[in-house]
Amino acid sequence: MMHSSSSNATANTSSDQTAIGTMDSPMATAGPSKGSVTTGSSGTSRGSSLVIPEALNVVLHGYQRKSKTNKKKYFVVYGDLPGLPARLEYFDSEKKFKQSFMKSGSCEGPTPKRSITLRSCFNINKRHDTKKLVIALYTKDDKFCILFENEEELNRWLRTLLRLQRGEESVGDPPKPSFAFIRWYSSISRQD
């Protein structure tokens, strides 16, 4: 079966992203070839159509800003696949994402700048910042933050990330983060 995002999901947004089969976007059947997911222009000005192999199981993708550098990157959220857990990856651009899986000629997936396995995150939540809309993914090694341009997109990405992290379909209320806040305990010792 072929899937493409609905016109609601591909409407131009200020953050240039498209949802495929998320809780908020109904799925429609159409597309150019079997085994592909067709997305609209993803809100990009060049109007190109991105065709993603269905075997990659891309759930959500689009341009967001990486918090540390404040640079626009192309983020992709993958659902679970046999042998591959759900994950968040980012690329320098949509073009690099497309080129990397087109070159391989298979559905092994592109080589990302970074990949975060969602189940390895001990917390994914909305960071409360008065000036920015941020989702923070906390791993055992560090914290990775993504900036969003509007609350609606932030909430859509957060719901999807939490659902995939927990491996469950949520019905009704959106899932809550595992932890409301994180408290780090430390001890300071005097060096003599």
C-alpha positions in Angstrom: 0.0 0.0 0.0 1.3 3.5 -0.8 0.8 6.4 1.5 0.9 10.1 1.1 0.3 12.8 3.6 -3.0 14.6 3.5 -3.3 18.1 2.2 -3.6 19.3 5.8 -0.3 17.8 6.7 1.4 19.2 3.6 0.1 22.7 3.9 2.8 25.3 3.9 4.0 26.0 7.4 6.6 28.3 8.6 8.8 25.4 9.8 8.8 23.4 6.5 7.7 19.9 7.6 5.4 17.1 6.7 3.9 14.4 8.8 3.3 10.9 7.4 0.8 8.7 9.3 1.0 10.5 12.6 -1.9 10.7 15.0 -2.7 14.1 13.7 -2.6 13.5 10.0 -5.0 11.0 8.3 -3.4 8.8 5.7 -4.6 8.8 2.1 -3.7 6.4 -0.5 -2.0 7.6 -3.7 1.5 7.9 -5.1 3.7 7.3 -8.0 5.0 3.7 -7.3 4.4 0.8 -5.1 6.4 0.9 -1.9 6.8 4.7 -1.7 5.6 7.4 0.5 5.0 10.6 -1.4 5.0 13.9 0.4 4.0 17.3 -1.0 6.4 20.1 -1.2 7.0 20.0 2.5 6.4 23.7 2.6 9.6 24.4 0.6 9.6 27.2 -2.0 11.1 25.1 -4.8 7.9 22.9 -4.9 9.7 19.6 -5.4 8.0 16.4 -4.4 10.0 14.1 -2.1 9.4 10.3 -2.6 10.5 8.3 0.4 10.6 4.5 0.2 7.9 3.1 2.5 10.3 0.5 3.8 12.2 3.3 5.6 9.1 3.8 7.8 9.4 7.6 8.0 6.8 8.9 10.4 7.7 12.6 10.6 10.2 14.8 8.8 11.0 18.5 8.2 13.2 21.5 8.8 13.7 22.6 12.4 16.6 24.4 14.1 19.2 22.6 16.2 19.4 24.4 19.5 23.2 24.4 20.0 24.0 26.1 16.7 20.6 27.6 15.9 21.1 26.3 12.3 18.3 24.8 10.2 18.6 21.1 9.8 16.4 18.4 8.2 15.0 16.1 10.9 13.5 12.7 10.3 11.7 10.5 12.7 11.6 6.8 11.9 9.2 4.2 13.4 10.2 0.8 14.5 11.5 -1.7 11.9 12.7 -5.3 12.4 16.2 -4.9 13.7 16.0 -1.1 13.9 14.3 0.7 16.8 12.5 4.0 16.4 14.9 6.9 16.1 15.4 10.6 15.4 18.0 11.6 12.9 19.1 14.8 11.3 20.8 15.8 8.0 22.2 19.1 6.7 19.3 19.4 4.2 16.4 17.6 2.6 18.5 17.2 -0.5 21.2 15.3 1.4 18.6 13.1 3.0 17.1 12.3 -0.4 20.5 11.8 -2.1 21.8 9.5 0.5 19.0 6.9 0.2 18.7 7.3 -3.6 22.4 6.5 -4.0 22.3 3.3 -2.1 19.5 2.0 -4.3 18.0 0.2 -1.3 16.0 1.1 1.7 18.9 0.8 4.2 18.4 4.4 5.0 20.6 7.5 4.6 23.7 8.3 6.7 22.6 11.0 9.2 24.7 13.7 10.9 23.4 12.2 14.2 21.0 9.4 15.2 19.2 9.1 18.6 17.4 5.9 19.4 14.2 7.1 21.1 14.0 4.2 23.6 17.5 5.0 24.8 16.3 8.5 25.9 15.4 8.5 29.6 13.2 11.5 29.0 11.8 13.5 26.1 10.0 16.7 27.1 9.1 20.3 26.3 11.7 22.6 27.8 10.1 25.6 29.4 11.9 28.6 28.0 10.2 32.0 27.8 11.7 32.9 24.4 12.0 29.6 22.6 9.8 26.5 21.8 12.1 23.6 22.6 11.9 19.8 22.8 14.8 18.2 24.8 15.8 14.6 24.4 17.8 13.4 27.4 20.2 10.5 26.8 22.6 9.0 29.3 25.4 11.0 27.7 23.9 14.4 26.9 20.9 16.5 26.1 19.8 17.2 22.5 17.4 20.1 21.9 15.3 21.1 18.8 13.8 24.5 18.3 10.3 25.0 16.8 8.7 28.0 15.3 5.2 27.4 16.7 3.5 25.5 19.5 1.3 23.4 17.3 4.3 21.8 15.5 6.2 21.4 18.8 3.2 19.5 20.3 2.8 17.3 17.2 6.5 16.3 17.2 6.5 15.8 21.0 3.4 13.4 20.8 5.1 11.4 18.0 8.4 11.2 19.8 6.9 10.1 23.1 4.6 7.5 21.4 7.6 6.0 19.6 9.8 6.1 22.7 7.3 4.1 24.7 6.3 1.8 21.8 2.6 2.3 22.3 -0.3 3.9 20.6 -1.9 6.6 22.8 -5.6 7.2 22.7 -7.2 10.3 24.1 -4.9 12.6 26.0 -1.4 13.2 24.6 1.3 11.2 26.4 3.1 12.9 29.2 6.9 12.9 29.6 8.3 10.2 31.8 9.6 12.8 34.2 8.2 16.3 35.0 11.7 17.6 35.8 15.1 16.2 36.3 17.1 16.9 39.5 20.8 16.2 39.5 22.5 15.7 42.8 26.1 16.5 43.2 28.6 16.8 46.0 31.4 19.3 46.2 34.5 18.3 48.0 37.3 20.6 49.1 40.7 20.0 47.7 43.5 20.7 50.1 
